[in-house]
Amino acid sequence: MPGRGRLVYPGFAQLSAFMAMNIERHAKAQRDLYRHLARGEWAKAQALTSFYDEYFSVLDLPAEFFLETVRDVFQEALLAEGRLTYRGRRIDLSKIKHTRLLTVEGERDDICSVGQTAAAHGLCTGLAPERKRHHLQPGVGHYGVFSGKRWEAEIYPVFRDLVRASG
């Protein structure tokens, strides 16, 4: 059976780590959910249920992929230092010239600190300044950057407009 016995970083362990970082917020959300249900506030209860249905959908990651990423990107900073290779060839970000770069960060991100994603602008030296854009979203954390009301109303339009301008 393909994949049988393969080492993984289990989804439940990832989820446990995510939850532990903001345990009070998640506990409050569960209390709010029960309060909404008790009061018959079905739309509010459904909004929380929908959020957690998506939030809890974490897959197992192959262990070698997870460990390689942690080592190469975060511990040894190979990409940032221009030493990352793929299939034996060094990745040269200065060769990127004909695309657009949009970096998005959440002001309250507790996983990727502000500035970590924006650093890509300094690494992609072959891109003209008008091809680069950074968006710092006030009031959102890591998950909220690509999910929820702020994504739909404030972040996605930035992304959409950049794609339209590229066409």
C-alpha positions as CSV (number, residue, x, y, z in Angstrom):
1,M,0.0,0.0,0.0
2,P,1.6,3.3,-1.1
3,G,2.6,5.6,1.8
4,R,2.1,3.0,4.4
5,G,4.4,3.5,7.4
6,R,5.6,6.9,6.1
7,L,6.6,9.3,8.9
8,V,4.4,12.4,9.1
9,Y,3.8,15.5,11.1
10,P,0.2,14.7,12.0
11,G,-2.5,17.2,11.3
12,F,-3.8,16.7,14.9
13,A,-0.4,17.7,16.3
14,Q,-0.3,20.8,14.0
15,L,-3.8,21.7,15.1
16,S,-2.9,21.3,18.8
17,A,0.0,23.6,18.4
18,F,-2.2,26.2,16.6
19,M,-4.8,26.0,19.3
20,A,-2.3,26.2,22.1
21,M,-1.0,29.5,20.9
22,N,-4.3,31.2,21.4
23,I,-6.2,28.9,23.8
24,E,-8.1,31.6,25.5
25,R,-9.4,32.9,22.1
26,H,-10.6,29.4,21.1
27,A,-12.2,28.7,24.5
28,K,-14.1,32.0,24.2
29,A,-15.2,31.1,20.7
30,Q,-16.6,27.8,22.0
31,R,-18.5,29.6,24.8
32,D,-19.8,32.1,22.3
33,L,-21.0,29.3,20.0
34,Y,-23.0,27.7,22.9
35,R,-24.4,31.1,23.9
36,H,-25.5,31.8,20.3
37,L,-27.1,28.4,20.1
38,A,-28.9,28.9,23.4
39,R,-30.2,32.2,22.2
40,G,-31.3,31.0,18.8
41,E,-28.7,33.2,17.1
42,W,-28.3,30.7,14.2
43,A,-26.4,32.9,11.8
44,K,-23.8,33.8,14.5
45,A,-23.5,30.1,15.5
46,Q,-23.1,29.1,11.9
47,A,-20.4,31.6,11.3
48,L,-18.3,30.2,14.2
49,T,-19.1,26.6,13.1
50,S,-18.0,27.4,9.5
51,F,-14.8,29.0,10.7
52,Y,-13.9,26.0,12.9
53,D,-14.9,23.5,10.1
54,E,-12.2,25.1,7.9
55,Y,-9.7,25.7,10.7
56,F,-9.8,22.1,11.8
57,S,-9.2,20.7,8.3
58,V,-5.5,20.2,8.7
59,L,-3.7,17.4,6.8
60,D,-0.7,15.3,7.8
61,L,2.5,16.6,6.3
62,P,5.2,14.2,5.2
63,A,7.9,14.4,7.9
64,E,10.8,14.9,5.5
65,F,9.0,17.9,3.8
66,F,8.2,19.5,7.1
67,L,11.7,19.0,8.6
68,E,13.4,20.1,5.4
69,T,11.4,23.3,5.3
70,V,12.1,24.1,8.9
71,R,15.8,23.5,8.4
72,D,16.3,25.2,5.0
73,V,14.0,28.1,5.3
74,F,13.9,29.0,9.0
75,Q,17.0,27.6,10.7
76,E,19.6,27.9,7.9
77,A,17.9,30.7,6.0
78,L,19.1,29.3,2.7
79,L,16.6,31.2,0.5
80,A,17.3,34.5,2.2
81,E,21.0,34.0,1.9
82,G,20.9,32.9,-1.8
83,R,22.1,29.3,-1.0
84,L,18.9,27.3,-1.6
85,T,19.1,24.8,-4.4
86,Y,16.6,22.7,-6.4
87,R,17.7,19.6,-8.2
88,G,21.3,20.7,-7.8
89,R,20.9,24.2,-9.1
90,R,21.0,27.4,-7.0
91,I,17.8,29.4,-6.9
92,D,18.6,32.9,-8.0
93,L,15.7,35.2,-7.2
94,S,17.3,38.1,-9.1
95,K,16.4,36.2,-12.3
96,I,12.7,36.9,-11.7
97,K,11.8,39.8,-14.0
98,H,8.4,39.4,-15.7
99,T,5.9,38.8,-12.9
100,R,4.4,40.8,-10.1
101,L,5.1,40.3,-6.4
102,L,2.5,40.8,-3.8
103,T,3.3,40.1,-0.2
104,V,0.6,40.2,2.4
105,E,1.1,40.2,6.2
106,G,-1.2,40.3,9.1
107,E,-0.5,43.0,11.8
108,R,-1.3,40.4,14.5
109,D,0.3,37.4,13.0
110,D,1.8,35.2,15.7
111,I,3.5,32.8,13.4
112,C,5.2,35.0,10.8
113,S,6.3,38.3,12.2
114,V,5.7,41.5,10.4
115,G,8.5,42.1,7.9
116,Q,9.2,38.4,7.3
117,T,7.2,38.2,4.1
118,A,8.0,41.7,3.0
119,A,11.7,40.7,2.9
120,A,11.0,39.0,-0.5
121,H,11.0,42.5,-2.0
122,G,14.7,42.9,-1.2
123,L,15.5,39.4,-2.5
124,C,13.8,39.8,-5.9
125,T,16.2,42.4,-7.2
126,G,15.4,41.7,-10.8
127,L,11.8,43.0,-10.4
128,A,11.1,46.7,-11.2
129,P,9.7,48.6,-8.2
130,E,6.3,49.0,-9.9
131,R,6.0,45.3,-10.1
132,K,6.2,44.9,-6.3
133,R,3.5,45.6,-3.8
134,H,3.3,44.9,-0.1
135,H,0.0,44.9,1.9
136,L,0.0,45.0,5.7
137,Q,-3.5,44.1,6.9
138,P,-4.4,45.8,10.2
139,G,-6.1,43.7,12.9
140,V,-5.6,40.2,11.5
141,G,-3.5,37.2,12.5
142,H,-1.9,34.4,10.6
143,Y,-5.1,32.6,9.7
144,G,-7.1,35.8,9.0
145,V,-4.7,36.8,6.2
146,F,-6.3,34.3,3.8
147,S,-9.7,33.6,5.4
148,G,-12.7,35.4,6.8
149,K,-14.3,38.8,6.4
150,R,-11.1,40.8,6.2
151,W,-9.7,38.6,3.5
152,E,-12.9,39.0,1.5
153,A,-13.4,42.7,2.0
154,E,-9.9,44.1,2.3
155,I,-7.2,41.7,1.2
156,Y,-8.7,39.8,-1.7
157,P,-9.5,43.1,-3.6
158,V,-5.8,44.0,-3.4
159,F,-4.9,40.6,-4.9
160,R,-7.7,40.7,-7.5
161,D,-6.6,44.2,-8.6
162,L,-3.0,43.2,-8.9
163,V,-4.0,40.2,-11.1
164,R,-6.2,42.4,-13.3
165,A,-3.4,44.9,-13.7
166,S,-1.1,42.1,-14.9
167,G,-3.4,41.0,-17.7
